[in-house]
Amino acid sequence: MKQSQAKLLVVDDQPINIQTLHEIFKDDYQVFMATSGPQALAICQHDTPDLVILDIDMPGMGGFEVCAQLQADAVLKQVPVIFLTAHRDIDHETQGLALGAADFIAKPVNPAVVRARVKTHLLFKQQADQLRKLTFLDGLTGIYNRRYFDHQLAVEMARARRIQQPLGLVMIDIDHFKCMNNRYGHLAGDDCLRLVASTLNASLNRPADVLARFGGEEFVCMLPETDLAGAMAIAQLMEQQVRALGIPNEDAQTNPCVTLSLGVAVMAGDVAEDAASLLGRADAQLYEAKRTGRARVCGEVGGEVGSGALLKR
């Protein structure tokens, strides 16, 4: 994490305190500002910060309540919180640490001290993020594994409902993969999986898009804020780019090279749906792609069926 890329959220009801902290950090980080607890939570939900500097004493929703709500969120609980306080008593510090705070800084702030502490906690977060990422990677292909996907799908479905935006899902299966293993051996099959995974991943152009190995020769792709047209476009691109690799699969019934079947489903942002239902709809479209000849894309959202044409997001 380069300093200039890290996002700090400064929360304080006093504009002079916000201005002071903005001056301290503006040259090194992206600095976001909030003057109330509800505003801070709204900013966090929309664009997750890397660290929050949070005043304890604010009218209405105080810092302790904001911290408790951050800790209750599966994603935001990973964001370190540094409390700003004019209090010197041990009870405040004990309460804040019990809520999950990373540190305390006394007012008025010392610029050198606050810089050093923020830098230290951002480094700790970066290291923790890297360790978590390692547990979420598939050992063979290097992309995300099913465990990470299941976790992130729940997060993105909740976010899609909150911001009233669609969420696209693409189920992907390598056609006649068993034929490849039988003809060329499992080492060649592993090479094929790695190459297909890297090609699929290269088809994505936004950090929020997630590709994971779902199991065996099956992959899944999650596309936040993407409607049917956009998801179909990405799926079509994936199918075309993998086909263009020309990986031999001479015993396959439909094509002498490796191809994909893909099923697309989209959850509308204003529809209550669970993960099993969305996955089931995408899987049904994958089955339809296989039933109708493989090496193709089928998709639907709310009864609207799509196929074939390359569309732009």
Secondary structure by P-SEA (a helix, b strand, c coil): cccccbbbbbbcccaaaaaaaaaacccccbbbbbccaaaaaaaaaaccccccccccccccccaaaaaaaaaaccccccbbbbbbcccccaaaaaaaaaacccccccccccaaaaaaaaaaaaaaaaaaaaaaaaaacccccccccaaaaaaaaaaaaaaaaaabbbbbbbbbbbcaaaaaaaaccaaaaaaaaaaaaaaaaaacccccbbbbcccccbbbbbbccccaaaaaaaaaaaaaaaaacccccccccccccbbbbbbbbbbcccccccaaaaaaaaaaaaaaaaaaccccccccccccccccccccc
